[in-house]
Amino acid sequence: MSGPSLMEEFDLPHRKIIHVDMDAFYASVEQLDNPELKGKPLAVGGGGERGVVAAASYEARKFGVRSAMSGALARQKCPELLFVKPRFERYKEVSEIIREIFYEYTELVEPLSLDEAFLDVTDNQNNHHSATEIAKEIRDKIFLETGLTASAGISINKFMAKIASDINKPNGQKTIKPNEVEAFLEKLPIDKFFGIGKATSQKMHSWGIFNGRQLKQHSLEFLTANFGKAGKHYYNIVRGIQNSPVRPNRERKSVGAERTYAKNITRKKDAREALVKIAGIIEERLRKSRKKGKTITLKIKFSDFTQITRSRTIESNTWDKTIILEVIWELYTEEEFKKSIRLLGISISNFNPQHQEKEENKASQLRFDF
């Protein structure tokens, strides 16, 4: 007979965690906004003597160009390297679009940076039993709404999901199921363990520890004696034990959606058609997140990249697209715009907790399919 599973032996919580990591995010946004940069080795950052690479495209990475590398060294490695200045406001703008997609599935979103986040989809808003399929849907939606690719890792905790997301990069995903965790970790090179840096890796190598199986052979006493408090962490992670929950960094204060158009909008008719579609997306997202709001905001970015926002607060909370569109159209038609429009967006905020829908008939036992 086989022994108890890892989940049973260590009484691990039944979680389904996804780690989503955008592919070469800053560089990919620059290539998206400037098609002339596509397919070329690109670095975001400074290319001067004191400049530093903030991000590198995959074309540049083939030459050994990496983030945090000096601009001078990057040029040595790739003489054809193109440098662009970072535009963090633009990256934040795209990141917000991506985050809204995450919220369609769960409120438990823990952003690590603009380009990556953990999601706990154990009890997701669509009652979807497959975390693997959720990750695929999220990646497809990110590409559809932004034109950018993302990679994902799916497993039982944040540590495993983080490792998994790097396996099939770029534009791929990897699921490590509960019954696969221990065997996977035993084969994993020690320098691939998330959180084990170069110095620690070299120290472990000096003791003949090159993979998870060899790390697992050492006792908790040995690891704590040589690595202090981190020793217990290493003892646990090689056994797939990491119970840190996904912690949202902030309370969600708005739900939004926006679209950038390949051909600038010049006619009211086209603007209204575009806003009708966005209002429909907003209603869907509000219903999935079980939220209603009172403050409705219109965002317009013009062809010269200037932008305006206009807001109005209504008397009662809503998620109805008809009401949202009525308010948005009033805001839009307050004046005639002389510039063409490249982006339209709608957001709703000022949520009232008493109007949020309550979950009903929640299952007492969740299926743990991956």
Number of C-alpha atoms within 10 A of each C-alpha: 3 4 7 9 12 17 15 10 9 12 10 15 14 14 21 26 28 33 30 26 27 24 21 19 22 25 26 23 18 23 18 15 12 10 9 10 17 16 12 15 22 27 32 23 25 18 21 13 10 9 16 21 25 19 23 29 27 21 16 23 19 13 16 14 27 21 18 14 17 20 26 18 19 26 18 12 16 18 12 13 21 17 19 15 13 18 13 11 9 14 17 14 12 21 19 18 18 24 20 18 19 24 20 19 25 18 19 22 24 19 20 12 10 19 21 22 22 27 29 26 26 23 19 21 17 13 13 16 18 15 24 23 13 20 27 16 14 20 25 16 17 22 15 11 16 17 13 22 21 25 25 32 30 31 27 28 26 25 21 27 24 24 21 22 26 19 15 13 18 17 17 17 24 21 21 19 18 20 11 13 18 21 14 16 23 17 13 17 15 25 19 15 20 12 12 15 12 11 10 14 18 16 13 19 14 10 10 11 19 18 21 24 20 17 21 18 10 12 13 15 13 13 18 16 13 12 15 12 11 15 17 17 17 22 21 15 19 24 19 24 23 17 15 9 16 20 14 16 11 9 9 13 10 18 26 24 23 26 18 15 12 8 11 16 19 14 11 13 9 12 17 15 10 18 22 19 15 23 26 18 16 25 22 16 21 24 17 17 20 16 25 26 26 19 21 25 21 22 19 21 18 18 15 10 10 10 14 9 13 14 16 14 15 14 8 11 20 23 21 17 19 14 14 26 20 13 19 25 16 11 18 20 10 9 8 8 13 8 14 15 23 20 22 21 21 25 21 28 19 16 19 14 11 10 14 16 13 9 8 6 6 9 9 6 6 13 13 15 13 18
